[in-house]
Amino acid sequence: MKEHRLPANDGKKKKEKILSKDYVLLMIASAGQSSMSYFYMSTMPLYVVKLGGSLTQAGLVSTSYALVALISRPVSGILTDKYGRVKLIVLGALLCTITSMSLGFAGIIPILMLIRSVNGFAFSMLSTCSGAAVADILPRSRMAEGIGIYGLFSTIAQAAAPGIALTIIAGDTIGDFRNLFFLTAGICFIAAAAGSGISYERKRKKQSAGDLAAVALNESSESTKDPPEIADNEPIPKTFFGFEYAVLVPAAIMMVMYFGLASLMLYLTSFARWKGFGNPGLYYTICAAGVFVSRVVFGRVADKKGFDIIIVPGMIVLALCLALIPSITSLTALLALAVPIGLAQGAVIPSFNSLLFKRCSPKRRGTASGANFAAADCGFAIGAPLLGALADATDYSYIYMAAAVVVALSLVLYLLIASDRRYNKKMNRNTHQ
């Protein structure tokens, strides 16, 4: 008797689709917010000094932006979970447009701090809602990969924005800075236009309405059966300040890590000038190329093998590279470090982002997105003035020594309390109790 053989593809799930129109529009919106962020990270300290401020004041301006963004994260997450993503994406992008135009007329530092604070609120809304929206449309089985690819437009902005910004302000005049701010306003307006084209929420509302109508028609014959949408009574986990407990610990570790990364985002241009290296714009391009490669490759690995295999080596590389920065003596050496730094950032940051989405309830992806960005905001808000004050009191080398120690600390915390191994062990215990 012949043995029956199953077709070769039986038992294998069809690979779920990532790419869609809404996904591309979200990437464009993300590129807009990222362009604004990287334009200002590399130039805002220089603008503060141009207006007569110190590096400590430059750090405080960054803190005003990050602090308001941080406070806004829980609010943005709750609002987007309650009212939807798209409207808030468009509103956030339009506010970014208005505040960017206003920066060109900030003649004194207190006014600059006020505008940057409003800018922080707008960025918080835009980035939180965009992050939640992309998690909505991605299949869970390819979440890490999809989030990694989603950040590619942001990576392009990381590669191009600092070099473009430094070229525009090369004349070091107020007019040059205004040109940069007006360009940023135009890019943010394009992000608003892209956001207005996102349609998945409208389609889901129509589909839900159709499902409810079908239920009403079949009530007489199937009165004992509830549709899945109505029967879903799964309890939603408790929150602390709007964030689920499952995301609080990894988000806190991210905050510590971002404290160290603030040294790369905010002070590297000033460090390069202090060392006499000239324009370090090429560093950002090379770093972004590394981010691009790792986002494409490592998200897929994280989906299959878990997050520890990506996050742990990536954080080790970041800590070592930060420790090496004070000893470099040429722009070439700085550019060489850009490669491992970019690869590590592109592996670690989206992996942490995906980790938060996978550990939270699907109904609270807005607040998980808020926790992700709140970690960055809080890390920058604390790191920017402290590292700036450290540079004022000593020199730029000490910034990177301190940053290396802080990133190493975040790695130790991850291994002790937030790794996949620890989390899975805890979940297994809870299941068997």
N, C-alpha and C positions, 0 to 999 in steps of 0.2 A: 504494500500500500504506500502510495506516494505521500511524502510529508508535505503538509500545506505551508507555504512560505508567505509571510506578510510582505507587502510592498516595502521597498527600502525606506520610504519616508514615513511609514506608519510609526506612531508613538512619538514623533517629533513635532513640536509646536512650530507653527509658521512664525517667522520672525516678525514682530510687530513693527508697524511703521512709525518713524519719527518725523520725517519731513512733511510739512503742510504749509498752506498759505499763512495761517495764523502764527505758526512757528517762525517763519521767515520775518513776518512783520514785528514779532516780539524781539527778534534779534536786531532788527533795525532800530527799534525803540531803545534797546539796550545799548546799542552803539552810540546813540545820541546822549544818553545819560553818562556813559563811560567817557565819551569825548570831553564833556564838560568837566567831569571829575579829574581826568588826567591833565587837561589844560590848566586847571587851577592848582592842582597839587604841585606841579613843577614851577609855577610862576607866581602864585599868591604871596609866598614869602618875599619874593623880589619886589612885588608891588607894594607891600607894606613898608619895606625899606625905602622904596622910592618916595613914599608919602612921608618919610621921616621917622618911621618906627624902628624898633629893635627886633632881634630874632625872637626874644621872649614875647613881644607883642605879636609877631607873626604866628607864633605858636598859639597864642590866645585867640587870634582870628580863626585859625583852623579849629580850635576847640569850640568856639561859638557855633560854627557850622556843624561840627560833629555832635555836639551836645544836644542841639535842637533836633537833629536827625535821629539821635538815639531816643529822646523822649517821645518823638513822633512815631517810632516803630510800632509799639503796641497798639496805638490808636489806628494807624494805617492798616495793621493786620486785622484788627477787629472790624473796621469799616469795610475792608475788601471782602472779608468772609461773609459779612451781612448784606452788603449792597452790590457786590460784584467788582470785577477787576477793571474792566475797560474804561468806564467813565473816570475812574480815579487815575488811570494811566494817562489819559488825555489831559485831565486837570493838572496833574503833577508836571507834565511836560510843558504846558502853557505857563505855569508859574516859574519854571526854570528859564523859559524864554524871557519873561518880564524881568526877573531878578538879574539875569546876565546883562541885559541892556542897562539896567540901573547901576551896575558896578562901575561903568565908565564915568559916572558922575559923582562917585564917592570921593570927595576931596579930603576927608579927614578919617582917621582910623575908627572912631566910634560909629560913624555912618556906615563904614565898610563892614564892621562887625554886625550891625543890624541887618544889612542886606544879605550878608552871608548866612545869618541865622534863618531868614526867610527862605533863602536858597537851600539850606539844609532841610527844612520842612518839605519843600517841593521835591527834592531829590529822594527823601525818605518815602514819600508817597509813591513816586514813580518807580523806584527800584523794588520796593516791597510788593507792590501790585504786579509788576512784571514777573518777579520771581514766582509768585503764587500762580500766575496765569500759565507760565511754562510748565509748572508741575501739574496743573490741571490737564493739559493736553498731551503729556507724555505717558506712554505705557509704563507701568511700575517695573516691568522686567528690564527696561532699558533706561531707567531714570538717571543713573550716574552718567551713562554715555550721552544721553540727550542733553543733560545740563552742561556737560563738558563742551559739547558742540555749540550749544546755545551761547556760551561765552566767547565763541570765536570772533564775533563782530566786536565784542568788547576788547578782545585781544588785539584786533586790528587797530582799534582806537588807542590802546596802550602803546602799540608800536609807533603809530603816526603822530598822536596828539602832542606829546612832549616836544618832539623835534619841531613840529609845525609851530607850536606856541613859542618856543625859544627863538625861532627864526623871525616870527612876527614882532617880537619885542626886542629884537637885536639892537635897535637904535636907542633903547632904554629911555624912551620919552613917554609921557602920559598918553599922547596920541597913539603910540604903538600899542599900549595896553588897551585902549578903547577899541582899536581895530580887532584885537583878540576877543574882547567881550562881545562885540557885535557879531563876529563870526560864530561864536558859541551860541548866541541867541538864535541865529538862523538854523543851526544844527538841531537845537532843541525843538524848534518849530516843526522841522521835518519829523522828529520823533513823535510829536503830537499828531501829525497827519498819519503816520504809520499806525499809531495806536487806535485812531478812529476807524481804521479798516479791519480791526480784529472782530471776528463774527461768531466765535464758538459759543459765547454766552447766549446770544440771540437764538442760535440754532438749538441749543439745549432747552431753552425756554419753550420754543415751539414744539420740540419733541416731547417735553413733559406735558404740555397742554394736550397734545395728541394722545398720549398714554392715558391721561385722566379721562378724556372723552371716551376712549375705548373701554375703560373700566366702567363708566356710567352706562354704556350701551349693553354691557354684558352682566350687569348687576343681577338681573332677574334670574339668569341661568347659572351664575357662579357666585351666588351671594355669600358663600362661606369662604371664598378665596380673596385674599388681599394682594394687590400688586406689590412688587418688591419695594417700590418707592414709598408706599404707605406702611408696609410691614416692617421696614427697617427701624428697629428701636435700639440699635447698638448704643451703649452708653458712651458719652464723650468724656475723655479724661479731664481731671481738674486742672486748673491753671494757676499760675502765680504771676501777677501783673500782666495778665493776658497771654502768657507763654505756658505751654504744657511742660510738666515736670521733666518729661523724657528729653526735651531739647535744652533745658537750662544748663546742665553740666557741660555738654559739648560746646554750647554757645559761650559759656564762661571761659573755657579753655581757648576758644578762638579769640576771645577778647585779649587774653594774655599774649597770644601769638601776634595779633595785630599791633599791640603796643610796640613790639620789636620791629614789625614791618613798616611802621610809621617812619622809621629812619630811612628806608629806601624810597618811600613814596614822597616824603616831604623835604628831605635835606640832602639828597644825593647831588642835586645841581649845585647847591651851595658848597658842598664838600669838594666837588670837582674843581670849582673855581678857586677854593682855598688852597687846593693842592697845585693849582696852575695847569690843570689839564685842558682848560678851554670848555667848549660846548660839549656836554655829554649826551646830546640827543641820540647818538647812535647806540648808546647803552640801552635805551628804552626799546629801540627797534629790535636789537638782538635778543633782549630779554623777552620781548613779546613773541619772537619767533619760537623760542623755547616753550613759552606758554602754549602757543598754537599747537605744536607737536604733541605736548603731553596731554592737552585737553582731548585731542582726537584719540590717542592711544589708551590712556590710563582709565578713562571712564568705563570703557568696556571691561577692563581687567577688574575694576572695583565691583561691577555688577556680578561678575562670575566668582571672584575670589574673596570679596569682602573689602572693607576699607583699611584695615590694619596694614595690609601689604603695600598700600600706596602712601598712607599718611605718615607712617613711622619713618621710612627712609627719606621721604620728602622733607620732613621737619629736621632730620639730622643734617641734610645737605644745606638747608637754610641757615641753621645755626653755625655750621662750619664756614660758610661763605661770608656771613656777617663778621665773624671773628677775623677773617683774612683781610677785610676791607681796609682797616687802619694801616696795614703794612704795605699796601700797593704804592708804587712809585711812578706809574705812567698810565695814560689813558688806555693803552693796549691791555694792561693787566686788568683794568676795570671792565673793559669789553669782554675779556676772557671769562671773568666771573659772571657776566650777564647770562651766559649759556646755562650753567647749572642752576642759577637763581631762577631763571625763567622756567626751566623744566620742573623745578621743585614747586614753585608757586602754582603752575598750571596743573600739577597733580594734587596738591594739598587742598587748595581753596575750594574747587568744585566738589572734591570728595567730601569735605566737611558739609558743604551745602546739601549734597544728596543725602548724607547721613541724617541730617535734621529732618528732611522730608520723609524719609523712610521710617523714622522712629516716632513721628507724630501721627495723629489721627488724620485721615484724608479730609475731614471736615474742617481741619484747622491748618491748612497749608498756608493761608495768609499769615497767621501768627508765626508759623515756622520760618517763612520767608523774612518776616520782621525780625525774628531772633537772629537769623544769619547776618543781616545787615546791621542790627543793633550791636552785635559783637564787634564788627569792624568800626562802627561809629564810636563805641565806648573805648576801644583800644586806641584809636586816633585821638579822641578827646583827652585821654589821660597822657598818652605818649607824646603828643605834639608839644605842649608847653614844657613838660619835664625834660624832654630831650633838647628842646631849644634852650632852656635855662642851663642845662649841662654844657652845651656848646658855648654859651656866653661866659660861663664860669671857667671853662677849661679850653678845649678845642674840639673839632669835629670827630677826632679819632675816638674819644670816649663815648660818643653817641653809639658807635657800632660795636664797641666792646660791651656796653650795657645791653644793646639789642640782642647780641648773641646769647648772653646769659638768660634773657627773658624768653627767647624762643626755645632754648634748651629746657627751661622750666616748664613751658607749655607742653613739651614732648613728655616729660616725666609725669605731668598731671594726666595727660591722655592715656598713657600706659597704665597708670594706677587706677583710674576711675571711669574712663569713658571708652576704652577700646571695644571693638566688636567682641573679643573674647570675654571681657567682663560683662558686657551688656547681655550677650547670649546666655551666659551662665545665670545671670539674674533672672532673665525671662523664663528659663527652664525651671528654676526654683519656684517661681510664682505659678507656673502652670501645674506643677505637681502638688502644690499646697491645697 
